[in-house]
C-alpha cells in the first residue's frame, strides 16, 4: 500500500553552488599532433634524378645567364614535389584523403568542446544564485533569471512523476466504473461533493496520487504514464476513454480542485491562477534535508502548513511566504528555467496526507 510521509527534517542554510566542466581533449587530436611527415626512399630517388637532370641542362646551355639555369632547376624541383603529392604511385594520402582526415579530426574537436560551450552560453552572468532561486514565485523580480534555461537543470519525466506521487488526490468513483471530472486535494471537500451530487447517484470517495492523473487526464499528454496493477480501475478506465476520445477529436475535461483554504490564501496574496491551476506556497529560508543529505525546497498546497513548519524549526521571526502554481513549477522542471529546480518537493496538507494513508491500507 502507498504510504505518505509527513516527517519534516531540519532546515538547512540555503546557499548557491557552481560546478565547472573540464575540457575534453580528443585522443585523435593528440595522435595528429604527435605525427611527423617522412618521405619514402623512392621519392628521394626521384628528387635526385630530377636534380641531376637540372644540372646537366645547366651545363649544356652555358651561354644562358645564371638566373635562367636556376629557374630551370626550380621548375624541375617543383614538378617533382607535385608528383610526390599525387596518389598515382600509392605513396602517401592524396588531397581528397587529407581533406577527409582533417574533417574527421575537426568533428572530434567540436564534439569534445561543444558541451563546455553550451554550458557557458546558458549560464547567467554576474548573478548570485542560491537555493531559493529554484522556484519561480509571483513575488520575484520579473527580470531576474528571465532568460535562464539549462538542460542540466531540466528534470527527467520519471523524476517529475516521483515528485507528483507525494501528493494524494481524491476523486468520486461511480458505480459504472467511471469517475467524476472534479479531482480534489481535500478529502472533506470531495466527501461533501459526493454527498451532494446532483445526479442522485451515491458516489464513493477514493484516493490516488497526482502522478496517476496529472499528465494523462489533466494535461492530456499520452505516453508518459503507464497504468499498473496498483492504478485504481476508475483511473484506468478514464485514461483509456480519454485516449480513444482524443483520437476522435473529443475528450472529457478533468479539473483539479484546490482546497478552499488554498484558494483563500492565493486571494490574500494576490496570486492569480489559470483555469485548472493550483496555488503552491514556499517559505523563504526554509529547506528540508532530503535523501542522501541533499537539501529540498518544500512547496506546500496550503500556506498554513508552510508557516507551521517554519515555526516548529525554532524560527522566531515571521515567515515570509511566497506563492507560485503547480503548472508554473511543472513547466520550469521540464525546461530547466531555474537553477536547482530538481530540488523542489511537493507537500500536501497534513490531515489529507494522513487520511490518504489510512484509505490506502
Secondary structure, 3 states (H helix, E strand, C coil): CCCCCCCCCCCCCCCCCCCCCCCCCCHHHHHHHHCCCCCCHHHHHHHHHHHHHHHHHHHHCCCCCHHHHHHHHHHHHHHHHHHHHCCCCCCCCCHHHHHHHHHHHHHHHHHHHHHHHHHHHHCCCCCCCCHHHHCCCCCCCCCCCCCCCCCCCCCCHHHHHHHHCCCEEEEEECCCCCEEEEEECCHHHHHHHHHCCCCCCCCEEEEEEHHHHHHHHHCCCCCCCCCCCCCCHHHHHHHHHHHHHHHHCCCCCCEEECCHHHHHHHHHCCCCCCCCCCEEEEECCCCEECHHHCEEEEEECCHHHHHHHHHHCCCCCCCCEEEEEHHHHHHHHHHCCCCCHHHEEEECCHHHHHHHHHHCC
